[in-house]
Amino acid sequence: MTPTPLPTCDPTVVESFSRDGFAVLRNILAKDRRDMLRHAADRLLASAITTGRDRGTDGKDGFRGVVALDSAFLPLVAEPTVLTVVATLLGPNLHLLSSHLIALPSIPPDGPRTIRTPERPGWHRDMYGVSRDLGSASIPRLAIKAAYFLTDPTPTAGVTMFVPGSHLRTDEVQVPAGSINPPDAVVPPIGPYDVVLFENRTWHAGGLNTSGSPRLAVMMQYGYRWLAPVDDPAAELLRRADLTDVERQLLGAADRDPDGSLAKGAGARPLTRWLEHREQVAVVAQEANPTQAQRKAPA
Ligand SMILES: O=C(O)CCC(=O)C(=O)O
């Protein structure tokens, strides 16, 4: 039997993620798929739905728990290449903490600015409360976000900015008075179909959108199963018959035996097996074609 081809984890991605606290995965979304997600995002944003709606006083709009609001977003939960890298970096004991649609408004050319001002520059680490509870010097890598941009990431679009290496800093990133960015902030060079991964400790902020239209992004956040999800529980999702075991794990299936009793750790089995299968496939590929497979071998 020919094994199902599964993505492998590019070691250079792991290397740059470990060094910078973020990394770019190239060409994850095909055009049709991105268009479909864009239409789903537009539909939600144009609707009067209040479930999960997350509007800011600064003009941001969006939804938390978007995978439960439109099934167009559901395949992002276990997007194979993204999941391979995330699970390589964090291990398989993961679930989805958040699926967040963000509409970042374009700032008016001549009106008062409500977003990314020197008073509220917007730079932060993820996982509200962790710095306060553990101290900013003692935070481990707990979660990774995958940022999918549904509008073109042009230079004026307001793509998420990062301070490279800030995941390892023990002090807080400082924004000079009167400025909105730390001096070492960067915008990752991405194309329309790329995904940016970043971890909870990496200092980041939404960019400055001056493009004239909202910048749409979906941030899928994965973290350990012992961390509480950010989004509201969506028990109805787990009742869908069409989910794979990996999707069920990521959507929060509990550690249970078929008789309902507690089976500690069982909830992480699907992703553990999926990763093992991926590694076996890589070994088979390496034996079949050592030169080709060497380049693609998982980290
Ligand atoms: O909208 C953005 O680019 C930034 C989003 C953000 O800061 C976050 O998801 O924590």
Ligand as a Chemical Component Dictionary entry (heavy atoms), coordinates in Angstrom:
data_LIG
# 
_chem_comp.id                   LIG 
_chem_comp.type                 NON-POLYMER 
_chem_comp.pdbx_formal_charge   0 
_chem_comp.three_letter_code    LIG 
# 
loop_
_chem_comp_atom.comp_id 
_chem_comp_atom.atom_id 
_chem_comp_atom.alt_atom_id 
_chem_comp_atom.type_symbol 
_chem_comp_atom.charge 
_chem_comp_atom.model_Cartn_x 
_chem_comp_atom.model_Cartn_y 
_chem_comp_atom.model_Cartn_z 
_chem_comp_atom.pdbx_ordinal 
LIG O1 O1 O 0 -4.309 41.883 14.262 1  
LIG C1 C1 C 0 -3.108 41.665 14.384 2  
LIG O2 O2 O 0 -2.312 41.756 13.458 3  
LIG C2 C2 C 0 -2.547 41.326 15.735 4  
LIG C3 C3 C 0 -3.401 40.398 16.471 5  
LIG C4 C4 C 0 -2.923 40.183 17.856 6  
LIG O3 O3 O 0 -2.275 41.008 18.430 7  
LIG C5 C5 C 0 -3.225 38.939 18.515 8  
LIG O4 O4 O 0 -3.840 38.050 17.916 9  
LIG O5 O5 O 0 -2.815 38.796 19.685 10 
# 
loop_
_chem_comp_bond.comp_id 
_chem_comp_bond.atom_id_1 
_chem_comp_bond.atom_id_2 
_chem_comp_bond.value_order 
_chem_comp_bond.pdbx_ordinal 
LIG O1 C1 DOUB 1 
LIG C1 O2 SING 2 
LIG C1 C2 SING 3 
LIG C2 C3 SING 4 
LIG C3 C4 SING 5 
LIG C4 O3 DOUB 6 
LIG C4 C5 SING 7 
LIG C5 O4 DOUB 8 
LIG C5 O5 SING 9 
# 
